[in-house]
Amino acid sequence: MCKLKITLLIVIFALGTVMAATDTGQSMTSGTSGMTAKTDVLKSANKIMGADVKGSGGEEIGTVKELIVDQGQDNVQYVILSVDDMLHPVPFTAFKCPAGEADTHADANVGTERTHLMLNMTKDQVHSAPSIESIDDTTNLSSPTMKQKIDSFYSKQMKESEGAWNKMKSEVKERMPSSLKGESATQAEGQLKLIKGSDIIGMDVKGLNDEDLAEIKDLVIDTRKGNIAYGLLGYGGVLGVKERQSAVPWSAISIQPDNKVAKLDATTEKLDRAALTEGRISQLNQRQFAQRIHEVFGVEPYWQVYGFEAPSEESGTMQRDTQQRDYQRDIQQDTQKQIERDAEKRMEKGTEGYN
């Protein structure tokens, strides 16, 4: 009987060691950077809100009070700029984010670098820009009339941004496989569906069975066009202590503003596989790591969806390999659990024999 117990314990230990080594290998692979993304395009929404805005001559113009998100396009439509107690909605594409200010941490209070934005205008020019009475006035901001007024005022700044964007998009399209060169649909004209970024941050995240899963702690913005790339979710822990943070592709998250909740088809185990070290969003600049996160949630990488980069021929193969690894891991976990259950039953029977 003793030999049987020892043998079973050895088998359990060996399986656990193999699985740990496999998971560690995958984690190390996803944490290292083979090909990295651009290191200065991903920004924390928490850091953008409250950032200083500088003008064409380097003068201080104002501060960012809020980000207004277009739910239909999943991007930041406007930056609410506070200048001398006036609130001005400015198209995100009118701004430039200085290169070399890669965010390292999701917490706006962590780190020494302070994010700032550049606007190619003077303070006097901004004074004559369209304004709103309140940050909460999303209904007025959503109207086609207001959008036309704002876009017209900032047309020069937006054209400069669009020119660089269209050039990059054209170059990306040339590298695409011919089967993927179809034109994407444009947004229909009409009422925008806007929501404050600060109303999204703090939303509870529930699973498909309405179980409590996490909380949205931050939004990760790709500053090239203002697209929301990821939601940073906090989960686990008690009262914030030992809380873990995971990056989830924004396309995998469905927000329900009326209910003030978000939905996500995931489990805690899946969030663990997309966890960030101490919430450091700089890890998302490592392309292999970011690719892995999109595969975990079964969605296409955002940089391909929005045309920032052409899809690689290997992306489909990588996804199939990941699915195969996930399947093998599930089999290993089920096998280990069955062995443990069988071992417990045998040990119980052995104890009964002694009694």
BELVENJO-V126381 format. One record per residue. PSI is psi in whole degrees, 0 to 359 (none if undefined). D_FIRST is the distance of its C-alpha to the first C-alpha in Angstrom with 1 decimal. Layout:
# BELVENJO-V126381
PSI_D_FIRST / PSI_D_FIRST
This chain:
# BELVENJO-V126381
319_0.0 / 320_3.8 / 321_5.4 / 316_5.1 / 315_6.4 / 318_8.8 / 315_10.0 / 318_10.8 / 322_12.5 / 318_14.4 / 315_15.6 / 315_16.8 / 319_18.6 / 316_20.2 / 318_21.5 / 321_22.9 / 318_24.6 / 315_26.2 / 320_27.5 / 319_28.9 / 321_30.6 / 312_32.1 / 321_33.4 / 320_34.7 / 318_36.5 / 320_38.1 / 319_39.2 / 323_40.7 / 316_42.5 / 343_44.0 / 344_44.9 / 154_46.9 / 116_50.4 / 286_51.5 / 124_54.6 / 154_55.5 / 177_57.6 / 133_60.8 / 358_59.9 / 17_62.7 / 339_62.6 / 125_59.7 / 148_60.7 / 129_59.2 / 325_61.2 / 327_60.7 / 328_62.4 / 317_65.2 / 118_66.0 / 354_68.0 / 153_68.9 / 149_72.4 / 127_74.7 / 148_77.2 / 187_80.4 / 331_82.1 / 11_83.6 / 1_80.5 / 152_81.7 / 122_79.4 / 312_79.9 / 200_77.3 / 155_73.7 / 123_71.2 / 329_70.7 / 157_68.7 / 130_67.3 / 120_68.3 / 135_65.8 / 110_66.9 / 331_64.2 / 326_65.6 / 355_65.3 / 45_62.5 / 168_64.6 / 111_66.6 / 313_70.0 / 150_71.8 / 124_71.5 / 111_73.2 / 124_75.3 / 119_76.8 / 113_80.1 / 51_82.4 / 12_80.9 / 144_81.3 / 119_78.4 / 120_78.8 / 119_76.4 / 131_76.2 / 137_74.6 / 324_71.4 / 353_72.8 / 346_75.9 / 160_73.8 / 136_72.5 / 119_69.4 / 138_70.0 / 155_67.9 / 12_65.5 / 52_64.3 / 129_60.8 / 143_58.8 / 337_55.7 / 145_54.5 / 333_54.7 / 123_55.8 / 342_59.6 / 0_59.4 / 138_57.2 / 161_58.8 / 335_62.3 / 135_63.8 / 123_65.8 / 140_66.3 / 157_69.9 / 155_71.6 / 136_74.9 / 123_77.7 / 62_80.7 / 167_83.2 / 166_85.1 / 322_84.6 / 321_88.0 / 319_87.0 / 328_83.9 / 330_86.0 / 6_87.8 / 159_84.6 / 143_83.5 / 166_81.8 / 161_80.0 / 326_80.2 / 149_76.5 / 332_73.1 / 359_72.1 / 58_74.9 / 337_72.7 / 314_74.8 / 319_77.9 / 333_76.0 / 346_74.7 / 143_78.2 / 326_79.6 / 314_82.8 / 319_81.0 / 316_78.9 / 320_82.1 / 316_83.8 / 313_81.0 / 323_80.5 / 318_84.2 / 320_84.5 / 21_81.7 / 321_82.5 / 312_83.4 / 322_80.2 / 325_78.1 / 322_80.0 / 317_79.1 / 316_75.4 / 326_75.7 / 313_77.5 / 321_74.7 / 313_72.1 / 324_74.0 / 314_74.3 / 318_70.6 / 322_69.8 / 318_72.2 / 320_70.5 / 318_67.1 / 325_68.3 / 331_69.7 / 353_66.2 / 149_64.7 / 148_63.9 / 329_66.8 / 347_64.6 / 12_63.9 / 14_67.5 / 149_68.4 / 138_70.2 / 154_68.2 / 143_69.6 / 159_71.7 / 134_71.4 / 142_73.8 / 146_76.6 / 199_76.6 / 129_75.0 / 152_72.2 / 95_69.0 / 151_68.6 / 147_66.2 / 140_66.0 / 324_63.2 / 339_62.6 / 334_61.9 / 314_59.2 / 126_57.6 / 349_55.7 / 140_55.0 / 143_51.6 / 127_49.6 / 151_47.8 / 181_45.4 / 336_46.4 / 19_45.0 / 20_47.1 / 147_44.2 / 131_45.0 / 312_44.1 / 190_46.3 / 139_49.9 / 115_52.5 / 333_53.2 / 163_55.6 / 138_57.2 / 117_57.3 / 132_60.7 / 113_61.8 / 355_65.3 / 321_66.9 / 2_67.6 / 12_65.9 / 141_63.0 / 115_59.9 / 316_57.2 / 155_54.2 / 134_53.2 / 116_51.3 / 136_48.8 / 136_47.2 / 162_43.9 / 180_41.0 / 178_41.4 / 121_43.2 / 39_47.0 / 349_47.1 / 130_44.7 / 26_42.1 / 138_43.7 / 156_43.1 / 136_45.9 / 143_45.8 / 124_48.7 / 129_49.1 / 133_51.8 / 330_54.6 / 345_54.9 / 350_51.4 / 135_52.6 / 118_54.8 / 146_56.8 / 84_58.3 / 323_61.1 / 325_62.2 / 355_58.7 / 39_58.2 / 165_54.8 / 153_53.4 / 144_50.9 / 130_48.3 / 88_45.8 / 170_42.8 / 171_39.7 / 323_38.7 / 321_36.4 / 321_39.4 / 323_41.5 / 327_39.0 / 350_39.6 / 23_43.3 / 147_43.1 / 143_45.8 / 112_45.3 / 31_47.0 / 23_49.0 / 107_50.9 / 351_52.7 / 338_53.9 / 333_50.6 / 349_52.1 / 348_54.7 / 110_52.1 / 319_52.6 / 321_49.2 / 315_47.6 / 320_50.1 / 317_49.5 / 319_45.8 / 318_46.5 / 324_48.8 / 325_46.2 / 320_43.5 / 4_45.9 / 35_47.2 / 157_50.9 / 141_53.5 / 135_54.3 / 328_57.2 / 341_59.1 / 321_59.4 / 317_60.2 / 2_63.1 / 19_64.3 / 329_63.7 / 149_62.0 / 142_61.9 / 138_58.6 / 154_57.0 / 340_56.2 / 352_52.6 / 320_51.9 / 320_50.8 / 318_48.5 / 321_47.0 / 319_46.4 / 320_44.7 / 319_42.5 / 317_41.5 / 321_40.7 / 318_38.5 / 319_36.6 / 319_36.2 / 315_34.9 / 321_32.3 / 319_31.2 / 320_30.9 / 317_28.7 / 318_26.4 / 317_26.3 / 320_25.5 / 316_22.7 / 318_21.1 / 320_21.5 / 319_19.9 / 319_16.8 / 319_16.6 / 316_17.1 / 320_14.4 / 319_11.9 / 319_13.3 / 317_13.1 / 320_9.4 / 324_8.8 / 318_11.6 / 321_10.3 / 321_7.1 / 320_9.9 / 324_12.1 / 320_10.0 / 324_10.3 / none_13.9
